[in-house]
Amino acid sequence: MKPNRLSTKKHTLRFAVILSALILAGCASTQSTTSSTSASSASSTVSTVSTSEESGADETDSTGGAMNGTIGSVIEANLSFKNKDFYIDYSTEDTVKIDLSAPKEADGVKVSGSTVTITEAGTYVLSGTLTDGQIIIDAGDEDDVRLVLENASITCTTTAPVYAKNADKVIISLPENTESTVTDTVTGTDGNDALTAAIFAKCDLSVNGTGTLNVNANANDGITSEDKLKITGGVLNITSADDGLVGKDAVLIKDGTVHITASGNGIKSTKSEADKGYVYIGGGTVNITAEQDGIQAETSVLISAGEVNIIAGGGANGEQKTGNAMFGGAQSTTTDETLSTKGIKAEAALDITGGTVTLDSADDSLHSNDSMTVSGGGITVKSGDDGLHADNTLTIEDGTIVVEESCEGLEAIDLTINGGTIDVTASDDGLNTTGSSVDGGFGTAGADTLTVNGGTLTVNASGDGLDSNGALTINGGTVYVSGPTGDGNGTFDCDGVFTINGGVVLGTGSSGMLKTPTTDSKQNTISVSCTGSAGDTVEVKGADGNTLVSAVAPKDFTNVTFSTPDITEGETYTVYVNGTETASETCSGVVSGATGMGSFGGGPGNMGGRAPNGGMGGQMPNGNSDGTTPPEMPSGDSGITPPNGNGGTPPQMPGNTSDT
């Protein structure tokens, strides 16, 4: 069991502020085609929003795509894209053309040396090469300025090459079959303000189209908006000395292809207000290689569609860098503290409702300083620390999650699995709930909960397989756990009460720290001493010869524990290893066969199987108990064969075939 390290982490009040705002604000500004958003609770279901032309190009919101998450209605209400955020054919519009190789003054355009200043609303088509110059947008507070980059090249050695000083919104359009480049050398200034990006906007900024924009940010960030930054199209190739994309209010990506190579963070939003500081990805492709966090949000992250690929901190086997961390990534407050190198990090809430997310990170792959919910999509991660980590609650409703490499696979104070397909490989605990121990004393259960209500869960852990500092409850689903080979950990471990009330459960592992469910469980469980090697097929059959469950064990084992709805008192169940009968056990009650250490949080006689002589929760296995029948892993790709299934060739469980 890993020592409690959540208690050392900073918990902020921001999420409480968001929750209060959610209750008050509701969800007034989204248009739903399928269901209305409930504002009666702090966390509301994100609705499906479609594009409408009724209000005109400047007024229409169009987030599009089904989002079934629980990000909260305040942020949901801001997941909007006006029609002007999307590409519009400018050939039929009145435009002002600017040849950057020899810029001339025109209506709304002033030229001073190599500085071109746009002062009025309108569409400006930029082409040619501006060497060591600057484009400044200094229009009215209500003006929308559209820059069409038609094979334009803008470089500057003294300040930001593109500076949106004042406007309501600046829109950068990238026409088809064009390629434009913006390059800086140093961080510029405007009075006391630092222009910290090659493209720097003090107003809302949108990028659209199908052309290509290369941003070479040699000084600092690639593209920054001090308000919202929206991307609805184009191919963006960003190389930055610090962060790739920064939207202080928010970063929203709806479409397009974004490639970021960043010495800092890939994408970042920094405002701490309840309805700001978030990152939303609802489409497109985002590829990030960052020395620090891939995506970092001061409040929340929502991914509902698209493809996200991130390498952070050199990946799971990368070296930790040192420097000043933003939040959640430091172990101390010194100036040379370890930088945060997480895949995706949110201060308040991290929701994934769709899309494909692939992460390879030196630290946690998915991290929230408060809550995390996965209700759809496909997630594949490699992590130098935790695969998915939430400081408070982690809930999995649906989707596919594969943790290929981690220290601990899933970790939170309260961890609930209601559905989905989850495969975890961990060098320490597979699933771990930790951080809320009542007094920190040995044998004292915390308020933590690890609950499995449904889905398919496969765990290959070198430490504890399922580990809770409080209660461990399995109510349903299909659960296969390959636990440790050493006796210092157990396949199942908890400081509170361990109950199995339903589902199909099969655990293989060592016997030294064996823990079996309490006798107040609602479903019968059998545990047997049974030896096997990595790669062996474990199969459990009932008296009628039908296979209840089977699996290929990825590691050596000396114990098999199983539970299915079909285990009946008085019936005998047999365990086969590679087709050879190895152990059998007759169900004599809720827990039969080898009994474990029990749950410290229970009372005498209800502490994990048969408590011998009023002892501390059952006797240690003596290695000679009769075999019992474990549930069978699903044949094919689904995990565990359902009770009374047809058996067949058991699947090879994911993970290494040796204890590493």
C-alpha angles and dihedrals in degrees: 000000000000114000117255108276100156091077089066094055125098116253113198132204094230096098091051088054090051092049092051090049091049092056091050100039106044118186108295104150106054125089113217125201095186111027142355120249116248116230094182094098136043092250118046136187113261109238132222110259125194134196117263130182096201098105100043133251096297098047108038120110116206119170094152128186131075114282115181099175136118102236093135132260098260092062092035090058089059097051091101135131120195118216090251088063087069127072117277124189104253096190091092095046131089102259138178112225119212121192102205092198089066108008118197132191118260139155105318093003128103124183127201113172106302094343117100115193123193112204107174141052115268147088117295121190112209123196137155130039128307108193117202092345141117140232112214124189109202105161135139125300091252097040125116113208120194120198114196108198107208104182090315124168118198123179131170132180098190108043145349109320091216118034123176098197098169137000139106091251136351117207122196112201123195112199121214117277094014130118123197131180134205119190132178136183108192138018108265131213138214106197105304093344121099115218095216100182141053086240107033125178129182088194138048112304129198130185121198145154136071101271128097130264120190116197118191104188103183095164108043136315128009105223123358133181120185086207124029124335114203128184119190101160149344134082110276119192108187127181113178139180088218128001124001104212124010125183107172093197095032146321114225123183119188103162144342132074120282122190115186130182107180136175087204127026123334099221125003140179118186113180115111099203116120095251097038141055095064138127122217126187114185102159146341128066124291120189117183133180108180134168088215130024118342093216123006125183127182090212119007146347124208124183114184103157144353132060124292122187119178137176110187127186093355093305133275091322096039125120119255113247123216130229140087114330122208102218140323095015104081131085094195140014098245121124092246097049121140114279120237109259103176125143098230122358131185128181096211116010137001117193128179114187101159146343130072120289123187118179135180111180140166090221130024112336096211115020135173125179087212124006139000131190129185114190103155147349131068122286126187120177143176114192138182086211128007123358095211118007132177123176089215122010132005117187126181115195102163144331134084121286124184118181101191097177132009147133089234119005105211123007136176140124090254115025120182128179114194099161147331133088115282129183117182131186114185136172088209126017119352097211119009135182113189143146110070105076110159096229105349093243124140112272094015114130118223128217090257120123132202109189130175114192101160148334129076117291124187120181131184106182133167090200124038112335099214111009127180127175084205132019125350113201130175112189101161147332129078116294127185119176126184102193134189128310092213124074096235093083136034140225087239123023134170139153092213132044120321113207134170111198101162147339133072114293130182124173128180124182147096126330103218097088097025114165124186130188124275120260092249089072114121096222129058120250131193126199124188139178103246128157125214143149136237109286095025119134113236115201131177121202134184127226089272090060095248117138114243097184140343139181144164108251113227093203141029116279142186099188137049121196122182143168132184134162088251098063105111128190112256094025123112123230126197131208118212124195113199088342095307119116106244107164141358134191136184115227106244099169144323092320120027136177123010111021126208141215092283131217115306091212094064133080131252113298091015101068107103117317125325111356105212116224092343091302132153099292114309135326126283111260112267096204096242104080119124117268122261132201121261123203116262127252115238116268116237118011102325100085114238130032109242118245112285089016124153096255107212124159108345117231123251104247115234120260137053121327091223134051106266 
